[in-house]
Amino acid sequence: MYMCEYYFCSSMEDLSFVPDVPSGPLDVYRKSSTFDWKRLKLALEGDIDLLKLKYKIWHTLEKDPLFAHNTVTPSVEEQKRITQLQLKKINEYKFHTKDMVNASYSIRTRTIMTINEAIQSLNPSVSVKMAIGIYLPSNALLSLGTERHLKFYQSTFVNRETLASFALTEIAHGSDARLMRTTATYDPQQKQFVIHTPDFEAAKCWVGNLGRTCTHTLLFAQLITPDGTNHGLHGFVVPIRNPETLETYPGLIVGDMGEKIGVNGIDNGFIIFNQYRIPRENLLNRTADVTEDGVYESSFSDPSRILGAALENLSAGRIGIMQESCHSIASAVTIAIRYAATRKQFGNKDNEIPLIEYQLHQWRLFGYVAAAVVFKMYLENFTRVYLNIVEKSNVGIKVDSLSEAVSEIHAIVSCSKPLLSWTVLAAAQQCREACGGHGYLKFANLGDIRSNHEATVTYEGDNNVLSQQTGNWLLRQFHIARTGGSVDSPLNSVTFLKNWERCFAVRFKCTKTEELKTIEFITTTYKWLICYLLKQTDEKYESEIAKGLSKFEARARSQVYKWRQLTKLYAEYCTLMFSYECLEKKEESLKPVLLKLFCLYGLWSLDQHLVELYQGGYAHGESLARLLREAVLELCGELKHEVVSVVDALAPTDFVLNSVLGKSDGNLYQNIQKAFFNHPGVFERAAWWREVVNLPHSKL
Ligand SMILES: Cc1cc2nc3c(=O)[nH]c(=O)nc-3n(C[C@H](O)[C@H](O)[C@H](O)COP(=O)(O)OP(=O)(O)OC[C@H]3O[C@@H](n4cnc5c(N)ncnc54)[C@H](O)[C@@H]3O)c2cc1C
């Protein structure tokens, strides 16, 4: 993979800022683990300063009453109010130091991502509000805007005076951005753009922060010049509300979309523009501009590339979503594992069996614990590579094969965001079920983790649509490889395609489970699978083209069992390769447990591809399926002694985790009793009792 600097953990760091876990019922499993969980925590964070920053944020917010948890869900409007106030307060705390503002792009972005992760674990609505109201528009301004937009950048990102939003989706068009119908027509007389919504179907919607709070939006609209030419979607800074009164400006109809399944602290809104005027300078004009007289000038000949450049901005946001997903899965598995280690069922009266001892329970949960660790290592490595490349290109340092690297990054992000967000959603559901009835209570926090996370599979690119872009890139590389050309893979994710025939000729030969629990087996098998699916998808696509279908139709007819499966495999392969590279740099004392988790994730994922492995002739007979599944169960058994300490390393503080079932003291039943007894009105007669009883009839 791509070269980048690593943070090497040394045994010298003082980790006393990480609070010790209280002694209690979890000790029995904690004592059986083979490693120091604080060292693992540091290794998974990858940087001691970032880990310190997280704890500083968590401790600060724990002391602030504004961030106290509610035992009863507040009304939707109240959630929006509290979320906005919390965001304001976080800005006042200035967790983003002045130094950070002037720091290099990669340090600044990594720090922002860490702040976002820390806040996400506490209240996802706040971190999403912050991401779409501050970071996403600021990033877009930096990459699409010019000096004339610096003032706005200053007020949004640096001074935090302006809360913005990002308005792309329309009522009738979401995934298909090219057919959006909001227009920005240039008027040379007034030197203004006139923004207009032709009908309700073209109203912008789902825009986070728009419903109640933002003062500006970053709008994407079809740019039309006075000669009537439509130049495609372009970005504009559009004032929405008076910052002092929060009243919307005349010419706009703005509304809040109401209650959602989750993240109700965010005020998602819709907007209809009625011939609404903004200055010419509000066009983000780095890639294209309109002169005062109304002449369109662009460095791109193809308008769709402008949209591509604009949407490329979303890569950082999607990496942010993946990082947030890592925190959600870390919290979910922490709750379920601590519960599994303290909850006992069956056995006999004096010797009941903890759930964690059951193989079925291990198999249900440990794959997700492994995923949580592998995803963290993957993102630590991949984010560094990504930021390194962006930083070098921003400051004008030559990056070898820059445009190829950008395409490869886009391909990786476009399938990884689906893989991570879907896995975390499945994990949250499994963890909820693994905590039985108690897991269904609000105070377990698994319901909120799941429903707040759920939207990530849809926003910033619906998973099923987004991952199709990865398939385009992969098939292009496959064509190059087949015709003897040079595969464009500066990040090394598909260099193996140069020898695709050799990779595809490999056959399964293992006879013992130990041979499967290796990086060699896992990567060789993934390479075989990717080659097989590439061949299958390519043949299917070409056969549809041969029938006379257009490229679009042929692609649509090649999705099921082919294209979609291919991009999932490639996402898993990238996750494994980047995480293994990260793992190799970790301290020796942690490698045994990390390797077990790595192998479990790899084999647990491969188990879902057995059909293709047999279908394509990689193996015959029963041994592959038997050995693979035996290896998974063996790893589960070996990890039984480690997982409680692994989740200690993954977990935030108890305050942030906010789960009665997942507290680090492991005093499950005392904690449940406290929560029951302290619930408001728990022992009171219902206020509405008179309405439901049959009062005795008067004898008179
Ligand atoms: C909580 C939340 C916050 C959001 N915040 C913002 C925001 O701040 N700004 C903003 O602009 N937008 C925002 N969005 C909107 C979001 O980006 C869109 O919902 C998303 O892009 C999907 O578009 P859509 O809803 O129109 O779905 P559609 O595009 O209509 O898709 C519906 C379904 O059809 C499938 N589908 C579509 N096309 C194809 C195809 N070619 N082949 C196969 N299947 C297909 C999709 O996979 C999906 O399952 C937000 C959404 C949510 C839920």
The ligand as an SDF file (V2000), in Angstrom:
LIG
                    3D

 53 58  0  0  0  0  0  0  0  0999 V2000
  -30.7910   11.9340    7.8350 C   0  0  0  0  0  0  0  0  0  0  0  0
  -30.5150   12.4280    6.4510 C   0  0  0  0  0  0  0  0  0  0  0  0
  -29.7730   13.5770    6.2660 C   0  0  0  0  0  0  0  0  0  0  0  0
  -29.5360   14.0880    4.9980 C   0  0  0  0  0  0  0  0  0  0  0  0
  -28.8480   15.2660    4.8480 N   0  0  0  0  0  0  0  0  0  0  0  0
  -28.7260   15.8180    3.6190 C   0  0  0  0  0  0  0  0  0  0  0  0
  -28.1390   17.1170    3.4500 C   0  0  0  0  0  0  0  0  0  0  0  0
  -27.6960   17.7480    4.4230 O   0  0  0  0  0  0  0  0  0  0  0  0
  -28.0840   17.6480    2.2030 N   0  0  0  0  0  0  0  0  0  0  0  0
  -28.5720   16.9920    1.0990 C   0  0  0  0  0  0  0  0  0  0  0  0
  -28.4730   17.5340    0.0110 O   0  0  0  0  0  0  0  0  0  0  0  0
  -29.1300   15.7550    1.2210 N   0  0  0  0  0  0  0  0  0  0  0  0
  -29.2370   15.1570    2.4460 C   0  0  0  0  0  0  0  0  0  0  0  0
  -29.8200   13.9250    2.5930 N   0  0  0  0  0  0  0  0  0  0  0  0
  -30.3630   13.2570    1.4090 C   0  0  0  0  0  0  0  0  0  0  0  0
  -29.5370   12.0590    0.9600 C   0  0  0  0  0  0  0  0  0  0  0  0
  -28.2890   12.4820    0.4910 O   0  0  0  0  0  0  0  0  0  0  0  0
  -30.3590   11.3020   -0.0800 C   0  0  0  0  0  0  0  0  0  0  0  0
  -31.4580   10.7270    0.6110 O   0  0  0  0  0  0  0  0  0  0  0  0
  -29.5340   10.2300   -0.7710 C   0  0  0  0  0  0  0  0  0  0  0  0
  -28.6110   10.8120   -1.6480 O   0  0  0  0  0  0  0  0  0  0  0  0
  -30.4110    9.2410   -1.5540 C   0  0  0  0  0  0  0  0  0  0  0  0
  -31.2540    9.9100   -2.4170 O   0  0  0  0  0  0  0  0  0  0  0  0
  -32.8260    9.6310   -2.4010 P   0  0  0  0  0  0  0  0  0  0  0  0
  -33.3190    9.7430   -1.0210 O   0  0  0  0  0  0  0  0  0  0  0  0
  -33.4350   10.4990   -3.4240 O   0  0  0  0  0  0  0  0  0  0  0  0
  -32.9670    8.1160   -2.8330 O   0  0  0  0  0  0  0  0  0  0  0  0
  -33.1970    7.5810   -4.2990 P   0  0  0  0  0  0  0  0  0  0  0  0
  -32.0930    8.0550   -5.1800 O   0  0  0  0  0  0  0  0  0  0  0  0
  -34.5710    7.8220   -4.7540 O   0  0  0  0  0  0  0  0  0  0  0  0
  -33.0230    6.0240   -4.0300 O   0  0  0  0  0  0  0  0  0  0  0  0
  -34.0680    5.2070   -3.4620 C   0  0  0  0  0  0  0  0  0  0  0  0
  -33.6180    3.7570   -3.5350 C   0  0  0  0  0  0  0  0  0  0  0  0
  -33.4720    3.3860   -4.8910 O   0  0  0  0  0  0  0  0  0  0  0  0
  -32.1940    2.8220   -5.1160 C   0  0  0  0  0  0  0  0  0  0  0  0
  -31.6910    3.2470   -6.4350 N   0  0  0  0  0  0  0  0  0  0  0  0
  -31.6050    4.5040   -6.9290 C   0  0  0  0  0  0  0  0  0  0  0  0
  -31.0270    4.4890   -8.1360 N   0  0  0  0  0  0  0  0  0  0  0  0
  -30.7270    3.2120   -8.4140 C   0  0  0  0  0  0  0  0  0  0  0  0
  -30.0880    2.5440   -9.5040 C   0  0  0  0  0  0  0  0  0  0  0  0
  -29.6110    3.2140  -10.5730 N   0  0  0  0  0  0  0  0  0  0  0  0
  -29.9150    1.2160   -9.4210 N   0  0  0  0  0  0  0  0  0  0  0  0
  -30.3850    0.5230   -8.3840 C   0  0  0  0  0  0  0  0  0  0  0  0
  -30.9740    1.0870   -7.3310 N   0  0  0  0  0  0  0  0  0  0  0  0
  -31.1500    2.4080   -7.3420 C   0  0  0  0  0  0  0  0  0  0  0  0
  -31.3000    3.3340   -4.0010 C   0  0  0  0  0  0  0  0  0  0  0  0
  -30.2880    2.3870   -3.7000 O   0  0  0  0  0  0  0  0  0  0  0  0
  -32.2820    3.5120   -2.8510 C   0  0  0  0  0  0  0  0  0  0  0  0
  -32.3440    2.3440   -2.0820 O   0  0  0  0  0  0  0  0  0  0  0  0
  -30.0410   13.3870    3.8570 C   0  0  0  0  0  0  0  0  0  0  0  0
  -30.7510   12.1990    4.0380 C   0  0  0  0  0  0  0  0  0  0  0  0
  -31.0070   11.7240    5.3140 C   0  0  0  0  0  0  0  0  0  0  0  0
  -31.7980   10.4670    5.4890 C   0  0  0  0  0  0  0  0  0  0  0  0
  1  2  1  0
  2  3  1  0
  2 52  2  0
  3  4  2  0
  4  5  1  0
  4 50  1  0
  5  6  2  0
  6  7  1  0
  6 13  1  0
  7  8  2  0
  7  9  1  0
  9 10  1  0
 10 11  2  0
 10 12  1  0
 12 13  2  0
 13 14  1  0
 14 15  1  0
 14 50  1  0
 15 16  1  0
 16 17  1  0
 16 18  1  0
 18 19  1  0
 18 20  1  0
 20 21  1  0
 20 22  1  0
 22 23  1  0
 23 24  1  0
 24 25  2  0
 24 26  1  0
 24 27  1  0
 27 28  1  0
 28 29  2  0
 28 30  1  0
 28 31  1  0
 31 32  1  0
 32 33  1  0
 33 34  1  0
 33 48  1  0
 34 35  1  0
 35 36  1  0
 35 46  1  0
 36 37  1  0
 36 45  1  0
 37 38  2  0
 38 39  1  0
 39 40  1  0
 39 45  2  0
 40 41  1  0
 40 42  2  0
 42 43  1  0
 43 44  2  0
 44 45  1  0
 46 47  1  0
 46 48  1  0
 48 49  1  0
 50 51  2  0
 51 52  1  0
 52 53  1  0
M  END
$$$$
